[in-house]
Structures are given as C-alpha cells and as structure tokens.
Amino acid sequence: MYPLPIIMIKTLSAHKQITFIEHIVDRAYVKAKLKLMLTKSVLQKQNFKEVIPLKLYPVNIDWIPGLPQRPYRAGVGLYEGVVMHQTAVPGDTAASERAYEAQHFNEAFVHEFIDPTQILQVANPAYLAYGAGKFANQRFVHLELCSAKTKEQFELSFDMWCERAAVHLAARKLGVSNAQPNGTGTLWGHFQVTQYLGGTNHTDPVDYLLQWGKTWDSVLERVLKHYESIMIGGVYTMKAEDANKLIAILSAIWSLLPNTESKDEIHRLANELRIASGQPTQ
C-alpha cells in the first residue's frame, strides 16, 4: 500500500479541488485507496498550469503489543521534534530490531526502524518512547536507522530515514532547526541529547554516518530538503476539515472490521490524511 499522495501545485488560481475516496472491503482484509482526481478539463477551468505528484515512502505499521502509552510533556501527539538514532548492529533489519524490542521494551524502544527495504513503525508516535533518556523522551519522536551492507543500501535507507523525520516535523509544522545547547531545536542526533540534555550517553549516529561519507550536516540538509518539498513552494495539503470528514468514514469502517491487521491499515490511512492536512498523527 502506498500513502496518500501529496500534490505539488506550481500555479493555483482557484481553491476547489475534487477528491475521491474508494473503499474495497474483501471479507476480513481491507484494501483502501485514497486518490486526488484532477482531470484535464478541471485543470483548464481552474487555471492549474502544472501538477506534480509528490510520493512518500510507504510505512508499515506493526505496533508492539503492550507498550506504555504516556503522553509527551505537552500532551498526546504534541511532540516537539525528532531524535535520529542508529542501531550500530551489523546485519540487522527493521524486523529483527522490532523482534528484539518486543522482548525488551521496558528497557528501551523507539517509534520507527528504517532499513533499505522498509519503514517499520513499531510504536504509536502520539505517545512517547524510551529512546534517549527521560529529558528527550518526553519531547521527541525517535527514528532508528538500521545498518546497511552496501553503499546503495545506505543511500536508500538514509533518504528514507531523513524523509520520515521531515514528515513528522511537517505534520506539526515544527520546521527544521538543529539542536542547541539551550535545549531548543527540532532535529536532534542522539549525540546531541547526550551533550545538551543528558539522561543518556550515546553518540550515534555520527560514527555510522562517517563510515559512508556523511556528516550530521548531511542529515540536516536532507531533512530540510524533504521538509521543503512537503511544506514549501506550492505544496497542496488537504484542509483539516475535509481530512477529518474522511477520517470519520474510515473510523466507521474500522469499527466493523474483525481483525487487527485490517484495523491497522485503516489507522495508517487515517494518519496519512492527518499528515496531508498538517495534523499530528495518532
């Protein structure tokens, strides 16, 4: 399944859009598609000059059962930024990291693991995780990059990792700003949490990045690039009012579904609508 596409509109002189939602329910399994339909005739009438679909990497949601659900210090869903981690486990995958975390989440857990094959969300980002000590945990979403075996794998997973940071920051319209000694900033490396906030002693992801010719500045630049693609330069995002109407429809379908897999898919689609309309995920 692919997430709701975001439409980048270069020139726009009218505000009406045509949206179309299609639900296909096949017994216990749900296949859902969300489409923005803009025909040539509508484009001509509305004076659109160019429409460029902006596709995001798909996200697989497989939350670990039994995780604590504690709100951030500002409230449920009100994270203040993102902490970037790296596993430092050669040969690991998002799936293997989830399996380990499922057995040890009382010690530590993050929200997402990213490897070259998938983005795996293992914890609800509306609630805090145990990723970088008590000071950072109450404020930030945690994204963990798995270890690549080749340059090609690294470049792909690095881009996915940075895009996910941008998506979370864009969902709350937080901007992209480097961590500062006074505790401000929206994009943090685990090493900066150690330096500026305390409660942890990790130094990732700097050493891993250097292995592949990247630096922390490379992360900042790539996250900002993705953030601007989502938020700046004529990116069309759905109105919150329209998104919430569609979410209400999805919620009604969710209540009728018999299994967790189908309900998770509906929940994922609802979160894609929230992201497209600039609302925090749940």
ROLUM-34781 format. One record per residue (C-alpha): residue number from 0; x, y, z. Coordinates in steps of 0.001 Angstrom, whole numbers, plus 500000, padded with zeros to 6 digits. Layout:
% ROLUM-34781
  seq       x       y       z
  NUM       X       Y       Z
...
% end
This chain:
% ROLUM-34781
  seq       x       y       z
    0  500000  500000  500000
    1  501194  503489  499200
    2  500432  506545  501288
    3  498146  509326  500168
    4  499979  511302  497507
    5  500593  514952  498201
    6  500015  517176  495199
    7  502506  519953  494477
    8  500787  522771  492587
    9  503000  525276  490806
   10  500264  527832  489960
   11  496808  527941  491500
   12  494015  530460  490979
   13  491084  528575  492475
   14  490511  526736  495726
   15  488070  523995  494801
   16  489526  520527  494467
   17  487966  517197  493592
   18  488701  514407  495986
   19  487686  510807  495638
   20  487862  508031  498162
   21  487353  504378  497287
   22  486981  501588  499807
   23  487220  497926  498881
   24  486347  495574  501718
   25  487023  491909  500978
   26  485967  489846  503988
   27  488465  490457  506783
   28  491068  492193  504632
   29  490832  495813  503608
   30  492318  497274  500505
   31  491875  501031  500563
   32  492943  503677  498127
   33  492840  507425  498504
   34  493026  509428  495299
   35  493078  513080  494355
   36  491411  513273  490943
   37  492184  516305  488817
   38  491051  515889  485187
   39  492430  517925  482303
   40  489153  519784  481939
   41  489143  520734  485605
   42  492774  521830  485392
   43  491929  524071  482450
   44  488887  525570  484139
   45  490737  526195  487375
   46  493838  527544  485602
   47  496266  524995  487022
   48  499471  525113  484988
   49  501298  522094  486362
   50  500559  519403  488909
   51  503415  517223  490207
   52  502586  514267  492478
   53  504928  514039  495457
   54  505199  510433  496620
   55  506359  509480  500070
   56  507951  506185  501034
   57  505319  503714  502287
   58  505189  502969  506009
   59  504425  499576  507526
   60  502693  499788  510889
   61  503233  496920  513325
   62  502958  498328  516817
   63  504393  496185  519576
   64  501596  494999  521896
   65  501664  496180  525477
   66  503780  499290  525036
   67  503160  502008  527627
   68  501094  504925  526364
   69  502376  508004  528107
   70  501767  511492  526697
   71  504515  513923  525805
   72  505026  516757  528228
   73  502832  518995  526047
   74  500148  516326  525599
   75  499192  513368  523423
   76  500527  513820  519891
   77  502292  517046  520805
   78  505907  516081  520239
   79  508431  518912  519831
   80  510878  517371  517390
   81  512669  514231  516258
   82  515727  512349  517532
   83  517759  510471  514920
   84  519328  507169  516044
   85  521447  504421  514525
   86  521380  500841  515781
   87  525116  500009  515469
   88  524104  496368  514901
   89  525726  494968  511720
   90  523357  492973  509549
   91  520204  493978  511404
   92  516844  494735  509816
   93  513791  496650  510876
   94  512020  493341  511514
   95  514835  491909  513640
   96  515031  495113  515668
   97  511288  495008  516275
   98  511515  491404  517408
   99  514231  492298  519926
  100  512431  495401  521107
  101  509210  493459  521657
  102  511052  491450  524325
  103  512930  494380  525900
  104  510707  497438  525587
  105  510775  498033  529329
  106  514445  498927  528850
  107  514166  500947  525640
  108  512086  501331  522483
  109  511769  503769  519600
  110  508916  504679  517258
  111  510286  503528  513910
  112  513047  501414  512395
  113  514248  502103  508865
  114  516217  499674  506717
  115  516688  499594  502912
  116  513536  497526  502441
  117  511003  499217  504680
  118  509986  501849  507193
  119  508538  499939  510136
  120  506571  501870  512722
  121  506616  499827  515923
  122  505163  502330  518395
  123  502440  504945  518186
  124  504154  508334  517686
  125  501301  510048  519506
  126  502891  508726  522720
  127  506448  508989  523988
  128  509041  506242  523567
  129  512020  505224  525711
  130  514675  506165  523170
  131  517125  508704  524620
  132  516646  509299  528324
  133  513913  510967  530346
  134  514576  514513  529149
  135  514367  513738  525435
  136  511695  511064  525690
  137  509061  513457  526982
  138  509617  515715  523969
  139  510624  513837  520822
  140  509748  511161  518266
  141  512553  508589  517859
  142  513658  507223  514450
  143  516261  504454  514259
  144  518346  503717  511168
  145  519441  500107  510685
  146  522885  499123  509364
  147  523395  498836  505625
  148  525689  496367  503857
  149  526335  498363  500680
  150  526587  501990  499614
  151  523390  501632  497620
  152  521529  500270  500644
  153  522883  503060  502808
  154  521851  505818  500402
  155  518316  504460  500162
  156  517794  503900  503877
  157  519417  507267  504675
  158  516950  509041  502396
  159  514005  507136  503886
  160  515178  507983  507415
  161  515503  511675  506607
  162  512148  511789  504845
  163  510455  510278  507884
  164  511949  512993  510081
  165  510612  515593  507661
  166  507157  514001  507633
  167  506889  514055  511427
  168  508147  517634  511612
  169  505820  518740  508823
  170  502828  517103  510481
  171  503264  519518  513409
  172  504663  522375  511275
  173  507729  522460  513526
  174  510303  523458  510930
  175  513811  522018  510725
  176  516292  523504  513193
  177  519438  521974  514606
  178  519605  521075  518309
  179  521049  523834  520502
  180  522814  523806  523913
  181  519841  525604  525480
  182  517534  522710  524558
  183  515833  524326  521579
  184  515759  522896  518069
  185  513546  520354  516359
  186  516061  517930  514795
  187  518374  516104  517190
  188  521011  513425  516936
  189  521285  511094  519903
  190  524772  512515  520448
  191  523276  515982  520929
  192  520853  514683  523542
  193  523894  513378  525430
  194  525672  516721  525078
  195  522827  519140  525760
  196  520071  517393  527717
  197  521675  514424  529487
  198  519940  511299  530666
  199  521866  509220  528111
  200  525453  508667  526983
  201  525059  507535  523371
  202  526882  509225  520488
  203  525016  507860  517461
  204  524554  508355  514574
  205  527781  510269  513839
  206  530258  507360  513546
  207  527943  505369  511309
  208  527395  508341  509005
  209  531132  508879  508672
  210  531553  505283  507511
  211  529503  506180  504448
  212  530892  509660  503849
  213  528103  511583  505550
  214  528045  514007  508474
  215  525368  515397  510762
  216  525163  518385  508405
  217  524221  515896  505675
  218  521238  514857  507790
  219  520159  518442  508367
  220  520394  519225  504654
  221  518449  516142  503549
  222  515701  516539  506144
  223  515301  520194  505189
  224  515091  519248  501518
  225  512275  516788  502205
  226  510544  519203  504574
  227  510523  521950  501971
  228  509169  519530  499376
  229  506239  518857  501691
  230  505609  522314  503112
  231  507020  524976  500783
  232  506785  526070  497182
  233  503137  525460  496444
  234  502641  522071  498050
  235  498953  521313  498249
  236  497814  519876  501574
  237  494254  518833  502308
  238  492119  521040  504507
  239  491838  519671  508036
  240  488049  519866  507839
  241  487949  517695  504714
  242  490505  515262  506113
  243  488504  514823  509311
  244  485353  514016  507333
  245  487228  511231  505549
  246  488750  510067  508834
  247  485220  509785  510259
  248  484306  507482  507356
  249  487405  505389  507971
  250  486554  505210  511679
  251  483126  503816  510870
  252  484723  501139  508684
  253  487326  500421  511395
  254  484607  499576  513933
  255  483184  496907  511604
  256  486440  495089  510916
  257  487121  491739  512579
  258  490919  491650  512836
  259  493889  493740  513901
  260  495605  493710  510507
  261  492663  495347  508789
  262  492198  497870  511577
  263  495889  498815  511459
  264  495584  499511  507741
  265  492621  501820  508321
  266  494549  503541  511100
  267  497528  504045  508791
  268  495338  505628  506131
  269  493768  507928  508706
  270  497240  509069  509739
  271  498169  509737  506108
  272  495133  512032  505933
  273  496289  513780  509103
  274  499755  514278  507620
  275  498320  515600  504347
  276  496245  518142  506289
  277  499008  519189  508680
  278  497572  517496  511750
  279  499512  515353  514249
  280  499336  511607  513794
  281  497617  509427  516385
% end
